[in-house]
Amino acid sequence: MILSMTGQAWLFLSTVIVGAAIGLFYDAFRVLRKTARHNKLAVTLEDLFFWVTATGLTFYYMLHRSYGEIRLFTLLGIACGILLYFATVSRWVVVVLVAVVNYLKRVVTTVVRILLVPLRLVAAWLSRPLGWLFGMTRKHARRVKRYGKGKLRVAARDFGIVRKKV
């Protein structure tokens, strides 16, 4: 479908906004990586999720706004939006979001600790009788372990089994 010049201008401006939204979406992953430890597999899966989602949403947007036509100026608009976002506000967004996430982590940790106080009191109350019981169990387990090692030596000697010590 043929777009007028104003339609093309609006499409270009809207793709700049889409590019900035993609940049904000990527910053969410950057904040996640700064506030929680990740191994290489998690980072790879996050990157894969980001690119699949960003590509799918861009395709969906192009399908509905540009009538399925991929135009060079729309791709340039998305690239300009990403570049403008990262050049201007990305740094501040990441700083603010990291501070907010760290604050929320402290609040959640404090709430969980407060909610676990009754369980800690019950554990302290039961520690003496259960400690005696578990102490007895530990002592019996050591005896069984020693008994088992002795029987293993006898079996190895009787059957001529040679064991390598590691």
N, C-alpha and C positions, 0 to 999 in steps of 0.2 A: 504494500500500500504506500502511496506517495504521501509524504508528510510535508506540511508547509514549513517555511523557515521558522516561524514561531514554535511550531510543533517540534521541530528538530532542536531548537534552543531549549525548550522545556525538557525534552528527552535527555539532552546533554547535561543539564543541571541536575536532573533526577539521577542520572548515572553517577555524577560526582557525589551525590548524597549516598548512593549505594556503595560506592568505593569507600567513603568515610565509615559507613556501617560495617563493611568488611574489616577495615582497620580496627574498629572498636571490638569486633568479635575476636580478632587476633589478640588484642590486648587482654581480653578476658583469659585467654590461654597463657599469656605471659604472666599475668597475676597469679594464676593457678600454679605455675611453675616456680614462682618466687616464694609462694607461701607454703608449698608442700613439696616434699622430696619426691623425685620421679626417677625411675630407672629408664634405661634406653628403650625398652619395649613400650612403656607408658608414653614416653615422648613421641615415639613413632606412631602409636595408635592415635594420640591427640592430633598430630600433624595430619594424619590420614583423615581423621574425622573433620578437621578444619577444612581441608581442601575439598573433600567431597561435599560438605555442606555449602561452602562458599560457591563452588562451581554449580551445584544444583540450584541454589537460590538465584544466582546470576542468570542461569539459563531460564528459570521460571520467570524472572523479571523481564528478560528480553522477549520471552514468548508472549507475555501479556502486554507489555508497553510498546515493544517495537514490532509487534505482529509477527514474531518469529524470525525477523530479519536481523542478521548480525551485521552491524554497521561499524565502520572503523571509528567514527567519532564516539560511539557508545563505549567501545573498549578503551579509547583514550580518556573518556570521562571517568570511567571506573579507575583507571590508573592515576589520573589527576586527583581524584577523591582520596585514594589511598595515600598518595604522596603528600597532599595537603594535610591530611589528618596526622600523619607521622611527623611532619615538619612543624606542626603547630601545637596541638593539644595532647598528643599521645603521651608525652613524658609526664604531664601533670595528671592525666587520667590514671596512669599506672601507679604513680605515687599515692594518689588519693585512694584508689581501690586496694592497694596493698595495706595501707593504714587501716582502712575499714575492715578488711578481712582479718588482719591481725587482732584488731579490737574485738571483733565478733568471736574469734577463737578464744580469746581470754574470757569473754563473757560466758561462752558455752562451757569452758573448762571450770569456771567458778560455779556455775549453776550445777554441773554434774557433781562437783565435789560436795556442794551443799546437800544435794539429793542423796549422796552416798553416805552421809554422816550416820543415819540410823543403821545401815548395814555394817559400818565400821564398829559401831557400838555393840551390835549383836556379835560380831566376830571377836571383839575383845572380851565379851562376856563368856563366849564359848571357847576361847583359846586355851584356858587351863584344862578343862576336861578333854577337849579334843587333842590338845597337845600331848597329854598323858597317853591317850589312845594311840595317836600316831607315833609317839615315841616307842611304845611297845611294838607296834607293827614294824617299825624300822629295825628294831633289835632282832625281831624274829626273821625279818627278811635277810639280815646279815648272816644269821645262823644258817638259813636255807641256802644262801649263796655259797658259804663255806662248805656245807655238806655236799652241794652239787659239784663243786670243784674237786673235792676228794673223790667222789664217785666217778668223775670224768677221768681222773688220773688212773684209778683202778681199772676202768674199762679200757683206757688206752694201753695200759700195761698188759692186760689180759688178752686183748685182741691184736696187739702188735701195731696199733695205730700210731703213726708218727705225726705229730702236730708241729707246724712251724709257728714260732712266736712272731707276731707282727709288731 
